[in-house]
Amino acid sequence: VQLQAYGGGLVQVGGSLRLSCVASGFTFRTYTIGWFRQAVGKEREFVTAITYSGDTYHADSVKGRFTISRDSAKNTVYLQMNTLKPEDTAVYHCAADPYSSQSYYSHDYDYWGQGTLVTVSS
């Protein structure tokens, strides 16, 4: 099982980035895929997730700014991040939940990819 996140980088306040999470080695279309982030000196926090059926849920801090989507044919989940703020600066990880529990908790996600760094400069 592998998950790989791509697309991080340096962006100015108010800018946009799109992250991609490419999965392999499991039945991608039946899993919930989530994004978590961890800033320096802080605990990992839930960002957003999408279920196998396409339902989405978000942390309050990103509602209206971040959009998650999936392309099951490509085994890929996307995170479109708009109106970025300095507090969005973090390493972003994607993770897979095989039970689609619509969880906000990292311990419910069995598989994790290495992260991609997003830096928002003011």
LINSUL-V241525 format. One record per residue. PSI is psi in degrees with one decimal (* if undefined). OMEGA is omega in whole degrees, 0 to 359 (* if undefined). Layout:
# LINSUL-V241525
PSI/OMEGA
PSI/OMEGA
This chain:
# LINSUL-V241525
129.2/178
140.5/171
134.4/180
124.4/179
140.7/180
162.6/167
-1.8/179
169.0/179
-167.4/180
130.2/181
152.1/179
160.1/177
134.5/180
-7.2/181
-173.9/183
153.3/172
152.9/172
122.8/176
149.5/176
145.1/175
113.5/181
129.3/185
150.6/175
155.1/174
4.8/175
170.3/183
83.3/189
-41.8/190
-14.0/181
-0.5/185
149.4/163
134.8/176
128.8/182
160.2/172
133.8/174
161.4/176
154.8/179
117.4/176
160.4/180
127.8/177
5.9/181
162.9/177
157.2/176
139.2/180
149.7/178
140.9/177
-60.0/183
162.4/178
160.9/178
131.9/181
174.2/179
-27.6/182
-0.1/176
0.2/175
142.2/181
153.3/174
149.2/191
156.4/167
149.1/181
-31.9/184
-17.8/183
-1.6/181
134.8/180
-10.8/180
-35.4/182
141.9/177
131.6/177
143.0/178
164.3/179
149.0/174
96.6/185
-27.7/178
-27.8/180
3.5/183
43.2/186
138.8/172
139.7/182
147.0/173
105.8/177
120.9/183
117.6/180
164.0/178
52.6/185
145.5/181
158.7/178
-33.3/181
-5.9/174
-7.1/179
123.2/183
170.8/166
126.8/182
129.6/179
143.8/168
153.5/185
156.9/184
132.4/177
111.3/185
-13.6/184
1.3/179
52.2/184
2.0/182
44.9/184
149.0/173
2.8/188
132.9/185
-28.9/182
-12.6/177
-3.6/180
119.9/188
-31.5/186
137.8/184
144.8/173
166.2/173
153.9/189
174.3/175
135.5/187
129.2/174
124.7/179
122.6/180
116.9/184
143.2/180
*/*
